[in-house]
Amino acid sequence: MSGVPFIAIEGPIGIGKTSLAKKLSVHYDFHLLKEIVEENPFLGKFYDDIDEWSFQTEMFFLCNRFKQLEDIEKKFLNQDKAAVADYHISKNMIFAKRTLQPDKFEKYEQIYHILTRDMPVPNMMIYLHASLDTILERIQMRGRDIEQNIKASYLAQLAQDYEDYMNEFEILHPDIPVIRIDGDKIDFVKHQHDLDGIIEQVDKQLQSFRAMRR
């Protein structure tokens, strides 16, 4: 685990991870790590035909996230510079388990564990969650063309997968605090007081983190 603050933000597609990461990056003057999404050349095809294009899509994401985390460790965390990311690399397994056929998942899992064995681990997680209606509304609002063909049933299953994943994450990583944000009740993009409430929770965790390292 990093000796400086390294915050990861997670949650389903369209929930506002990047928006929150940007706001926290500005507020705390932390380096912003954004996942590569639209640059994935397979993503549009994936949403049209998940079975056909899932392996290529997931491998592209895995390799790019590995490279990003490798860079962030060398250039920032190892230089005592804090960072906030709009993803946690273990999200790859959420999608891979859902989209890959068993034979391809086995190969993917082996590669995943080799690549992530020595990757930096966040010391704080923010989990954004919301109902399917809210997720669909936010996806529509941001208007990415490649996301317009996503099936509601896929998003609903993904939201449940995230919930299961985060519940397991808290059990497996009791030393990493998780801040849960209900997107049905909180809109930190439109309302400053909602953002202030999140920052207040992050402040408490940062104070605890720094106290432990004195």
Accessible surface in RSA format (square Angstrom, percent):
REM  Atomic radii and reference values for relative SASA: ProtOr
REM  Chains: A
REM  Algorithm: Lee & Richards
REM  Probe-radius: 1.40
REM  Slices: 20
REM RES _ NUM      All-atoms   Total-Side   Main-Chain    Non-polar    All polar
REM                ABS   REL    ABS   REL    ABS   REL    ABS   REL    ABS   REL
RES MET A   1   103.70  53.7  33.95  22.5  69.75 166.1  27.18  23.1  76.52 101.4
RES SER A   2    14.72  12.4   2.38   3.2  12.34  28.4  12.99  27.7   1.73   2.4
RES GLY A   3    56.09  69.2   0.00   N/A  56.09  69.2  29.19  80.1  26.90  60.2
RES VAL A   4    17.19  11.3  16.68  15.1   0.50   1.2  17.16  14.9   0.02   0.1
RES PRO A   5    12.15   8.9  12.05  11.0   0.10   0.4  12.15  10.0   0.00   0.0
RES PHE A   6     2.37   1.2   2.37   1.5   0.00   0.0   2.37   1.4   0.00   0.0
RES ILE A   7     0.00   0.0   0.00   0.0   0.00   0.0   0.00   0.0   0.00   0.0
RES ALA A   8     0.01   0.0   0.01   0.0   0.00   0.0   0.01   0.0   0.00   0.0
RES ILE A   9     0.00   0.0   0.00   0.0   0.00   0.0   0.00   0.0   0.00   0.0
RES GLU A  10     0.05   0.0   0.05   0.0   0.00   0.0   0.05   0.1   0.00   0.0
RES GLY A  11     0.15   0.2   0.00   N/A   0.15   0.2   0.00   0.0   0.15   0.3
RES PRO A  12     1.70   1.2   1.70   1.5   0.00   0.0   1.70   1.4   0.00   0.0
RES ILE A  13    18.71  10.6  16.45  12.3   2.26   5.4  18.11  13.0   0.61   1.6
RES GLY A  14     4.86   6.0   0.00   N/A   4.86   6.0   0.29   0.8   4.57  10.2
RES ILE A  15     0.38   0.2   0.28   0.2   0.10   0.2   0.28   0.2   0.10   0.3
RES GLY A  16    16.48  20.3   0.00   N/A  16.48  20.3  15.27  41.9   1.21   2.7
RES LYS A  17    17.78   8.7  15.80   9.7   1.97   4.7   5.77   5.2  12.01  12.8
RES THR A  18    34.47  24.5  32.55  33.0   1.92   4.6  18.79  25.2  15.67  23.7
RES SER A  19    43.36  36.6  38.61  51.5   4.75  10.9   7.51  16.0  35.85  50.2
RES LEU A  20     0.00   0.0   0.00   0.0   0.00   0.0   0.00   0.0   0.00   0.0
RES ALA A  21     0.00   0.0   0.00   0.0   0.00   0.0   0.00   0.0   0.00   0.0
RES LYS A  22    94.17  45.9  93.19  57.2   0.99   2.3  45.12  40.6  49.06  52.3
RES LYS A  23    66.78  32.6  59.36  36.4   7.42  17.7  21.81  19.6  44.97  47.9
RES LEU A  24     0.00   0.0   0.00   0.0   0.00   0.0   0.00   0.0   0.00   0.0
RES SER A  25    14.54  12.3  12.80  17.1   1.74   4.0   0.68   1.4  13.86  19.4
RES VAL A  26   125.82  82.8 104.66  94.8  21.15  51.0 110.90  96.4  14.91  40.4
RES HIS A  27    99.79  54.5  68.37  47.5  31.42  80.4  46.93  48.4  52.86  61.5
RES TYR A  28    38.17  17.8  19.19  10.9  18.99  49.4  24.32  18.3  13.85  17.1
RES ASP A  29   132.68  92.9 111.64 111.1  21.04  49.8  30.66  72.2 102.02 101.7
RES PHE A  30    19.07   9.5  12.10   7.5   6.97  18.1  13.60   8.2   5.47  15.7
RES HIS A  31    63.89  34.9  51.44  35.8  12.45  31.8  39.41  40.6  24.48  28.5
RES LEU A  32    47.91  26.7  32.36  23.2  15.55  39.1  32.36  22.7  15.55  41.8
RES LEU A  33    11.66   6.5  11.10   7.9   0.55   1.4  11.66   8.2   0.00   0.0
RES LYS A  34    89.19  43.5  81.46  50.0   7.72  18.4  39.16  35.2  50.03  53.3
RES GLU A  35    24.87  14.3  13.28  10.0  11.59  27.6   1.58   3.1  23.29  19.0
RES ILE A  36    47.62  27.1  44.03  32.8   3.59   8.7  46.02  33.1   1.60   4.3
RES VAL A  37    26.06  17.2  24.23  21.9   1.84   4.4  24.23  21.0   1.84   5.0
RES GLU A  38   108.49  62.3  84.64  64.0  23.86  56.8  23.30  45.1  85.20  69.6
RES GLU A  39   118.56  68.1  96.52  73.0  22.05  52.5  57.17 110.6  61.39  50.1
RES ASN A  40     5.63   3.9   0.00   0.0   5.63  13.6   0.00   0.0   5.63   5.4
RES PRO A  41    85.32  62.2  56.12  51.2  29.21 106.2  69.04  57.0  16.28 101.2
RES PHE A  42    56.56  28.3  56.56  35.0   0.00   0.0  56.56  34.3   0.00   0.0
RES LEU A  43     5.60   3.1   5.60   4.0   0.00   0.0   5.60   3.9   0.00   0.0
RES GLY A  44    26.61  32.8   0.00   N/A  26.61  32.8  20.42  56.0   6.18  13.8
RES LYS A  45   103.18  50.3  98.78  60.6   4.39  10.5  59.32  53.4  43.86  46.7
RES PHE A  46     4.65   2.3   4.65   2.9   0.00   0.0   4.65   2.8   0.00   0.0
RES TYR A  47    18.50   8.6  12.76   7.3   5.74  14.9   2.99   2.2  15.51  19.1
RES ASP A  48    94.24  66.0  64.70  64.4  29.54  69.8  28.21  66.4  66.03  65.9
RES ASP A  49    67.52  47.3  62.46  62.2   5.05  11.9  20.88  49.1  46.63  46.5
RES ILE A  50    48.31  27.5  43.29  32.3   5.02  12.1  43.29  31.2   5.02  13.6
RES ASP A  51    96.47  67.6  83.25  82.9  13.23  31.3  23.81  56.0  72.66  72.5
RES GLU A  52   102.40  58.8  94.13  71.2   8.28  19.7  19.15  37.0  83.25  68.0
RES TRP A  53    64.73  26.0  64.73  31.3   0.00   0.0  51.38  27.4  13.36  21.7
RES SER A  54     3.34   2.8   3.33   4.4   0.02   0.0   0.00   0.0   3.34   4.7
RES PHE A  55    51.65  25.8  50.75  31.4   0.89   2.3  50.75  30.8   0.89   2.6
RES GLN A  56    62.39  34.9  57.03  41.7   5.35  12.7  28.18  60.0  34.21  25.9
RES THR A  57     1.07   0.8   1.07   1.1   0.00   0.0   1.07   1.4   0.00   0.0
RES GLU A  58     4.47   2.6   4.47   3.4   0.00   0.0   0.00   0.0   4.47   3.6
RES MET A  59    36.75  19.0  36.00  23.8   0.74   1.8  36.35  30.9   0.40   0.5
RES PHE A  60    50.44  25.2  42.62  26.4   7.82  20.4  49.71  30.1   0.73   2.1
RES PHE A  61    18.72   9.4  18.71  11.6   0.02   0.0  18.72  11.4   0.00   0.0
RES LEU A  62     0.00   0.0   0.00   0.0   0.00   0.0   0.00   0.0   0.00   0.0
RES CYS A  63    60.99  46.1  56.31  62.8   4.68  11.0  25.33  64.2  35.65  38.4
RES ASN A  64    37.46  25.8  34.54  33.4   2.92   7.0   4.02   9.7  33.44  32.3
RES ARG A  65    10.95   4.6  10.95   5.6   0.00   0.0   1.55   2.1   9.39   5.7
RES PHE A  66    47.29  23.7  47.29  29.3   0.00   0.0  47.29  28.7   0.00   0.0
RES LYS A  67   110.02  53.7 110.02  67.5   0.00   0.0  74.68  67.2  35.35  37.7
RES GLN A  68    29.38  16.4  25.77  18.8   3.62   8.6  16.20  34.5  13.18  10.0
RES LEU A  69     7.20   4.0   7.20   5.1   0.00   0.0   7.20   5.1   0.00   0.0
RES GLU A  70    45.47  26.1  45.39  34.3   0.08   0.2   5.32  10.3  40.15  32.8
RES ASP A  71    37.97  26.6  37.79  37.6   0.18   0.4  11.50  27.1  26.46  26.4
RES ILE A  72     4.23   2.4   3.53   2.6   0.70   1.7   4.12   3.0   0.11   0.3
RES GLU A  73    47.94  27.5  47.94  36.3   0.00   0.0   4.44   8.6  43.49  35.5
RES LYS A  74   123.58  60.3 115.52  70.9   8.06  19.2  74.74  67.3  48.84  52.0
RES LYS A  75   126.56  61.7 115.74  71.0  10.81  25.7  74.31  66.9  52.25  55.7
RES PHE A  76    46.37  23.2  46.37  28.7   0.00   0.0  46.37  28.1   0.00   0.0
RES LEU A  77    11.66   6.5   3.71   2.7   7.95  20.0   3.76   2.6   7.90  21.3
RES ASN A  78    98.92  68.2  67.90  65.6  31.02  74.7  19.92  47.9  79.00  76.4
RES GLN A  79   106.65  59.6  87.07  63.6  19.58  46.6  19.44  41.4  87.20  66.1
RES ASP A  80   115.63  81.0  93.57  93.1  22.06  52.2  23.46  55.2  92.18  91.9
RES LYS A  81   111.21  54.3 106.87  65.6   4.34  10.3  62.71  56.4  48.50  51.7
RES ALA A  82    17.21  15.8   8.17  12.6   9.05  20.6   8.17  11.5   9.05  24.0
RES ALA A  83     0.00   0.0   0.00   0.0   0.00   0.0   0.00   0.0   0.00   0.0
RES VAL A  84     0.00   0.0   0.00   0.0   0.00   0.0   0.00   0.0   0.00   0.0
RES ALA A  85     0.52   0.5   0.52   0.8   0.00   0.0   0.52   0.7   0.00   0.0
RES ASP A  86     1.17   0.8   1.05   1.0   0.12   0.3   0.09   0.2   1.08   1.1
RES TYR A  87     4.32   2.0   1.13   0.6   3.18   8.3   1.13   0.9   3.18   3.9
RES HIS A  88    19.96  10.9  17.58  12.2   2.38   6.1  18.36  18.9   1.60   1.9
RES ILE A  89    12.42   7.1  10.44   7.8   1.98   4.8  10.44   7.5   1.98   5.4
RES SER A  90    19.45  16.4  19.18  25.6   0.27   0.6  19.18  40.8   0.27   0.4
RES LYS A  91     7.61   3.7   7.61   4.7   0.00   0.0   1.37   1.2   6.24   6.6
RES ASN A  92     0.12   0.1   0.00   0.0   0.12   0.3   0.12   0.3   0.00   0.0
RES MET A  93    21.52  11.1  21.52  14.2   0.00   0.0  21.52  18.3   0.00   0.0
RES ILE A  94    11.65   6.6   4.99   3.7   6.66  16.1   9.97   7.2   1.68   4.6
RES PHE A  95    25.94  13.0  25.87  16.0   0.07   0.2  25.94  15.7   0.00   0.0
RES ALA A  96     0.00   0.0   0.00   0.0   0.00   0.0   0.00   0.0   0.00   0.0
RES LYS A  97   136.05  66.4 108.18  66.4  27.87  66.4  59.96  54.0  76.09  81.0
RES ARG A  98   109.33  45.9  84.38  43.0  24.95  59.4  17.86  24.4  91.48  55.4
RES THR A  99     6.22   4.4   0.67   0.7   5.55  13.2   3.20   4.3   3.02   4.6
RES LEU A 100    14.45   8.0   0.04   0.0  14.41  36.2   0.22   0.2  14.22  38.3
RES GLN A 101    90.20  50.4  88.54  64.7   1.66   3.9  34.86  74.2  55.34  42.0
RES PRO A 102   108.79  79.3  97.98  89.3  10.81  39.3 104.06  85.9   4.73  29.4
RES ASP A 103    86.95  60.9  78.05  77.7   8.90  21.0  43.28 101.9  43.67  43.6
RES LYS A 104    79.01  38.5  79.01  48.5   0.00   0.0  41.14  37.0  37.88  40.3
RES PHE A 105    38.44  19.2  38.44  23.8   0.00   0.0  38.44  23.3   0.00   0.0
RES GLU A 106   104.77  60.2 103.45  78.3   1.33   3.2  30.62  59.2  74.16  60.5
RES LYS A 107   121.64  59.3 120.05  73.7   1.59   3.8  70.15  63.1  51.48  54.8
RES TYR A 108     0.00   0.0   0.00   0.0   0.00   0.0   0.00   0.0   0.00   0.0
RES GLU A 109    58.17  33.4  58.17  44.0   0.00   0.0   6.74  13.0  51.43  42.0
RES GLN A 110   106.44  59.5  99.84  73.0   6.60  15.7  37.85  80.6  68.58  52.0
RES ILE A 111    59.62  33.9  59.43  44.3   0.19   0.5  59.62  42.9   0.00   0.0
RES TYR A 112    16.82   7.9  16.82   9.6   0.00   0.0   6.58   4.9  10.24  12.6
RES HIS A 113    94.63  51.7  92.02  64.0   2.61   6.7  67.64  69.7  26.99  31.4
RES ILE A 114   108.37  61.7  97.10  72.3  11.27  27.2  97.10  69.9  11.27  30.6
RES LEU A 115    41.02  22.8  36.24  25.9   4.78  12.0  37.71  26.5   3.30   8.9
RES THR A 116    24.02  17.1  12.37  12.5  11.65  27.8   6.13   8.2  17.89  27.0
RES ARG A 117   168.54  70.8 134.49  68.6  34.05  81.1  62.25  85.1 106.29  64.4
RES ASP A 118   115.88  81.2  97.98  97.5  17.90  42.3  39.05  91.9  76.83  76.6
RES MET A 119    25.17  13.0  14.74   9.8  10.43  24.8  14.74  12.5  10.43  13.8
RES PRO A 120    16.43  12.0   3.32   3.0  13.11  47.7  11.18   9.2   5.25  32.6
RES VAL A 121    56.08  36.9  55.02  49.8   1.06   2.6  55.64  48.3   0.45   1.2
RES PRO A 122     6.25   4.6   6.25   5.7   0.00   0.0   6.25   5.2   0.00   0.0
RES ASN A 123     9.71   6.7   4.23   4.1   5.48  13.2   1.70   4.1   8.02   7.7
RES MET A 124     3.46   1.8   3.46   2.3   0.00   0.0   3.46   2.9   0.00   0.0
RES MET A 125     0.26   0.1   0.26   0.2   0.00   0.0   0.26   0.2   0.00   0.0
RES ILE A 126     0.00   0.0   0.00   0.0   0.00   0.0   0.00   0.0   0.00   0.0
RES TYR A 127     1.44   0.7   1.44   0.8   0.00   0.0   0.00   0.0   1.44   1.8
RES LEU A 128     2.61   1.5   2.61   1.9   0.00   0.0   2.61   1.8   0.00   0.0
RES HIS A 129    48.86  26.7  48.86  34.0   0.00   0.0  30.30  31.2  18.56  21.6
RES ALA A 130    15.22  14.0   0.00   0.0  15.22  34.6   3.54   5.0  11.68  30.9
RES SER A 131    51.49  43.5  39.05  52.1  12.44  28.7  44.18  94.1   7.31  10.2
RES LEU A 132    56.21  31.3  48.31  34.6   7.90  19.9  48.42  34.0   7.79  21.0
RES ASP A 133   112.05  78.5 105.64 105.1   6.41  15.2  32.03  75.4  80.02  79.8
RES THR A 134    23.63  16.8  22.91  23.2   0.72   1.7   8.02  10.8  15.61  23.6
RES ILE A 135     0.01   0.0   0.01   0.0   0.00   0.0   0.01   0.0   0.00   0.0
RES LEU A 136    63.75  35.5  60.02  42.9   3.73   9.4  60.29  42.3   3.46   9.3
RES GLU A 137    97.13  55.8  92.76  70.2   4.37  10.4  31.77  61.4  65.36  53.4
RES ARG A 138    46.05  19.3  43.03  21.9   3.03   7.2  23.17  31.7  22.88  13.9
RES ILE A 139     8.91   5.1   8.91   6.6   0.00   0.0   8.91   6.4   0.00   0.0
RES GLN A 140   137.30  76.8 125.01  91.4  12.30  29.3  32.80  69.8 104.50  79.3
RES MET A 141   125.23  64.9  88.05  58.3  37.18  88.5  88.56  75.3  36.67  48.6
RES ARG A 142    97.54  41.0  64.04  32.6  33.50  79.8  46.22  63.2  51.32  31.1
RES GLY A 143    42.55  52.5   0.00   N/A  42.55  52.5  21.07  57.8  21.48  48.1
RES ARG A 144    52.82  22.2  47.65  24.3   5.17  12.3  13.56  18.5  39.26  23.8
RES ASP A 145   126.18  88.4 110.02 109.5  16.15  38.2  35.33  83.1  90.85  90.6
RES ILE A 146    50.09  28.5  41.47  30.9   8.63  20.8  47.89  34.5   2.20   6.0
RES GLU A 147     5.31   3.0   2.66   2.0   2.64   6.3   0.02   0.0   5.29   4.3
RES GLN A 148    92.05  51.5  63.74  46.6  28.31  67.4  42.38  90.2  49.67  37.7
RES ASN A 149    90.00  62.1  77.74  75.1  12.26  29.5  15.88  38.2  74.12  71.6
RES ILE A 150    19.05  10.8   1.46   1.1  17.60  42.4   3.13   2.3  15.93  43.2
RES LYS A 151   129.69  63.3 121.40  74.5   8.29  19.7  95.43  85.9  34.26  36.5
RES ALA A 152    44.86  41.3  38.07  58.7   6.80  15.5  38.12  53.7   6.74  17.9
RES SER A 153    81.39  68.8  65.17  87.0  16.22  37.4  54.99 117.1  26.40  37.0
RES TYR A 154    19.70   9.2  14.05   8.0   5.65  14.7  19.10  14.4   0.60   0.7
RES LEU A 155     1.23   0.7   1.05   0.8   0.18   0.5   1.05   0.7   0.18   0.5
RES ALA A 156    42.26  38.9  32.78  50.6   9.48  21.6  35.59  50.1   6.67  17.7
RES GLN A 157    66.54  37.2  62.33  45.5   4.21  10.0  16.77  35.7  49.76  37.7
RES LEU A 158     0.04   0.0   0.04   0.0   0.00   0.0   0.04   0.0   0.00   0.0
RES ALA A 159    22.53  20.7  18.37  28.3   4.17   9.5  18.73  26.4   3.80  10.1
RES GLN A 160    90.97  50.9  87.69  64.1   3.28   7.8  34.73  73.9  56.24  42.7
RES ASP A 161    20.74  14.5  16.33  16.2   4.41  10.4   9.17  21.6  11.57  11.5
RES TYR A 162     0.50   0.2   0.50   0.3   0.00   0.0   0.12   0.1   0.38   0.5
RES GLU A 163    54.38  31.2  54.38  41.1   0.00   0.0  26.79  51.8  27.58  22.5
RES ASP A 164    76.43  53.5  69.32  69.0   7.11  16.8  30.44  71.6  45.99  45.9
RES TYR A 165    34.87  16.3  30.66  17.4   4.21  10.9  34.45  25.9   0.41   0.5
RES MET A 166     0.00   0.0   0.00   0.0   0.00   0.0   0.00   0.0   0.00   0.0
RES ASN A 167    66.78  46.1  63.22  61.1   3.57   8.6  24.02  57.8  42.77  41.3
RES GLU A 168    92.11  52.9  89.51  67.7   2.60   6.2  28.66  55.4  63.45  51.8
RES PHE A 169     8.65   4.3   5.83   3.6   2.82   7.3   8.41   5.1   0.25   0.7
RES GLU A 170    66.48  38.2  56.58  42.8   9.90  23.6  20.53  39.7  45.96  37.5
RES ILE A 171   136.06  77.4 117.43  87.5  18.63  44.9 123.13  88.7  12.93  35.1
RES LEU A 172   113.45  63.2  88.71  63.5  24.74  62.2  91.59  64.3  21.86  58.8
RES HIS A 173    65.04  35.5  64.19  44.6   0.85   2.2  36.87  38.0  28.17  32.8
RES PRO A 174   114.09  83.2  79.50  72.5  34.60 125.8  85.46  70.6  28.64 178.0
RES ASP A 175    97.15  68.1  69.66  69.3  27.49  65.0  48.71 114.6  48.44  48.3
RES ILE A 176     5.98   3.4   1.73   1.3   4.25  10.2   1.73   1.2   4.25  11.5
RES PRO A 177    41.79  30.5  30.31  27.6  11.49  41.7  41.50  34.3   0.29   1.8
RES VAL A 178    27.18  17.9   0.40   0.4  26.77  64.5   0.40   0.3  26.77  72.6
RES ILE A 179     8.57   4.9   5.32   4.0   3.25   7.8   8.57   6.2   0.00   0.0
RES ARG A 180    82.24  34.5  59.10  30.1  23.14  55.1  44.39  60.7  37.85  22.9
RES ILE A 181     2.12   1.2   1.91   1.4   0.21   0.5   2.12   1.5   0.00   0.0
RES ASP A 182    37.31  26.1  35.35  35.2   1.96   4.6  14.52  34.2  22.79  22.7
RES GLY A 183     7.49   9.2   0.00   N/A   7.49   9.2   3.53   9.7   3.97   8.9
RES ASP A 184    75.70  53.0  40.43  40.2  35.27  83.4  23.42  55.1  52.28  52.1
RES LYS A 185   169.03  82.5 135.55  83.2  33.47  79.7  88.00  79.2  81.03  86.3
RES ILE A 186    43.99  25.0  42.07  31.3   1.92   4.6  42.61  30.7   1.38   3.7
RES ASP A 187    34.46  24.1  32.48  32.3   1.98   4.7  13.32  31.3  21.14  21.1
RES PHE A 188     8.73   4.4   5.98   3.7   2.75   7.2   5.98   3.6   2.75   7.9
RES VAL A 189    88.57  58.3  67.61  61.2  20.95  50.5  67.61  58.7  20.95  56.8
RES LYS A 190   131.66  64.2  97.62  59.9  34.03  81.0  61.22  55.1  70.43  75.0
RES HIS A 191    82.95  45.3  80.00  55.6   2.94   7.5  49.40  50.9  33.55  39.0
RES GLN A 192   114.01  63.8 102.24  74.7  11.77  28.0  57.03 121.4  56.98  43.2
RES HIS A 193   129.46  70.8 118.27  82.2  11.19  28.6  82.96  85.5  46.50  54.1
RES ASP A 194    20.56  14.4  16.55  16.5   4.01   9.5   3.29   7.7  17.27  17.2
RES LEU A 195    14.11   7.9  14.11  10.1   0.00   0.0  14.11   9.9   0.00   0.0
RES ASP A 196    69.35  48.6  64.32  64.0   5.03  11.9  27.27  64.2  42.07  42.0
RES GLY A 197    31.18  38.5   0.00   N/A  31.18  38.5  28.75  78.9   2.43   5.5
RES ILE A 198     1.00   0.6   0.56   0.4   0.44   1.1   0.56   0.4   0.44   1.2
RES ILE A 199    15.41   8.8  15.41  11.5   0.00   0.0  15.41  11.1   0.00   0.0
RES GLU A 200    99.39  57.1  96.69  73.1   2.70   6.4  30.97  59.9  68.42  55.9
RES GLN A 201    71.26  39.8  69.27  50.6   1.99   4.7  26.37  56.1  44.89  34.0
RES VAL A 202     0.00   0.0   0.00   0.0   0.00   0.0   0.00   0.0   0.00   0.0
RES ASP A 203    48.93  34.3  47.75  47.5   1.18   2.8  12.75  30.0  36.18  36.1
RES LYS A 204   123.96  60.5 120.35  73.8   3.61   8.6  72.49  65.2  51.47  54.8
RES GLN A 205    55.32  30.9  52.97  38.7   2.35   5.6   0.83   1.8  54.50  41.3
RES LEU A 206     3.18   1.8   3.18   2.3   0.00   0.0   3.18   2.2   0.00   0.0
RES GLN A 207   120.47  67.4 113.14  82.7   7.33  17.5  42.96  91.5  77.51  58.8
RES SER A 208    60.07  50.8  52.63  70.2   7.44  17.1  28.58  60.9  31.49  44.1
RES PHE A 209    19.97  10.0  17.12  10.6   2.84   7.4  19.61  11.9   0.36   1.0
RES ARG A 210   110.37  46.3 106.49  54.3   3.89   9.3  44.41  60.7  65.96  40.0
RES ALA A 211    54.55  50.2  39.19  60.5  15.37  35.0  39.41  55.5  15.15  40.1
RES MET A 212   149.18  77.3 113.16  74.9  36.02  85.8  96.49  82.0  52.69  69.8
RES ARG A 213   102.43  43.0  67.11  34.2  35.33  84.1  43.61  59.6  58.83  35.7
RES ARG A 214   233.64  98.1 164.42  83.8  69.22 164.8  95.05 129.9 138.60  84.0
END  Absolute sums over single chains surface
CHAIN  1 A    10917.1       9099.2       1817.8       5706.0       5211.0
END  Absolute sums over all chains
TOTAL         10917.1       9099.2       1817.8       5706.0       5211.0
